[in-house]
């Protein structure tokens, strides 16, 4: 029971912080202004949750083009801490390499889950046709990912089914990720690490 409670708490806190680091990475890549002066209320929230980790990492992890690698490394480190704590809680049975592999897959899983959530909210807001800062922000975040899907999926009766197709693609990617994770962990266990 204790393991389940600690696991849940670590997953919530780690997921929130990791997801926010990944959102920071993606928003900066999309050049979405995040200052309070720009009218982006999400920027203040994102900075409040991630500055403590990302700003020190920027001293040693440079950006590459539009990609703020400090945010990505921060997301990985958060997942690494989460899985290390769980590993210690169960007695440290598997090797530490397994924990590092789980952290990599944790970041990718969080990116897929976050994108899935953004697509769902985007689709719901598109049905009610509200114009707000949130809908504009979601449009800027989701449109680059939806554009290739929209080129392949025609409108059906005037309805854009591309968010649904993207959700299916993300679910398939999650299934493939799970299989890859099992294979990678099997390989690590087989090598004795």
Secondary structure in CASP SS format (residue, H / E / C, confidence):
PFRMAT SS
TARGET T0000
AUTHOR 0000-0000-0000
METHOD secondary structure of the structure
MODEL  1
X C 1.00
X H 1.00
X H 1.00
X H 1.00
X H 1.00
X H 1.00
X H 1.00
X H 1.00
X H 1.00
X H 1.00
X H 1.00
X H 1.00
X H 1.00
X H 1.00
X H 1.00
X H 1.00
X H 1.00
X H 1.00
X H 1.00
X H 1.00
X H 1.00
X H 1.00
X H 1.00
X H 1.00
X H 1.00
X H 1.00
X H 1.00
X H 1.00
X H 1.00
X C 1.00
X C 1.00
X C 1.00
X C 1.00
X C 1.00
X C 1.00
X H 1.00
X H 1.00
X H 1.00
X C 1.00
X C 1.00
X H 1.00
X H 1.00
X H 1.00
X H 1.00
X H 1.00
X H 1.00
X H 1.00
X H 1.00
X H 1.00
X H 1.00
X H 1.00
X H 1.00
X H 1.00
X H 1.00
X H 1.00
X H 1.00
X H 1.00
X H 1.00
X C 1.00
X C 1.00
X C 1.00
X C 1.00
X C 1.00
X E 1.00
X C 1.00
X C 1.00
X E 1.00
X C 1.00
X H 1.00
X H 1.00
X H 1.00
X H 1.00
X H 1.00
X H 1.00
X H 1.00
X H 1.00
X H 1.00
X H 1.00
X H 1.00
X H 1.00
X H 1.00
X H 1.00
X H 1.00
X H 1.00
X H 1.00
X H 1.00
X H 1.00
X H 1.00
X H 1.00
X C 1.00
X C 1.00
X C 1.00
X C 1.00
X C 1.00
X C 1.00
X H 1.00
X H 1.00
X H 1.00
X H 1.00
X H 1.00
X H 1.00
X H 1.00
X H 1.00
X H 1.00
X H 1.00
X H 1.00
X H 1.00
X H 1.00
X H 1.00
X H 1.00
X H 1.00
X H 1.00
X H 1.00
X H 1.00
X H 1.00
X H 1.00
X H 1.00
X H 1.00
X H 1.00
X H 1.00
X H 1.00
X H 1.00
X H 1.00
X H 1.00
X H 1.00
X H 1.00
X H 1.00
X H 1.00
X C 1.00
X C 1.00
X C 1.00
X C 1.00
X H 1.00
X H 1.00
X H 1.00
X H 1.00
X H 1.00
X H 1.00
X H 1.00
X H 1.00
X H 1.00
X H 1.00
X H 1.00
X H 1.00
X H 1.00
X H 1.00
X H 1.00
X H 1.00
X H 1.00
X H 1.00
X H 1.00
X H 1.00
X C 1.00
X C 1.00
X C 1.00
X E 1.00
X C 1.00
X C 1.00
X E 1.00
X C 1.00
X C 1.00
X H 1.00
X H 1.00
X H 1.00
X H 1.00
X H 1.00
X H 1.00
X H 1.00
X H 1.00
X H 1.00
X H 1.00
X H 1.00
X H 1.00
X H 1.00
X H 1.00
X H 1.00
X H 1.00
X H 1.00
X H 1.00
X H 1.00
X H 1.00
X H 1.00
X H 1.00
X H 1.00
X H 1.00
X H 1.00
X H 1.00
X H 1.00
X H 1.00
X H 1.00
X H 1.00
X C 1.00
X C 1.00
END
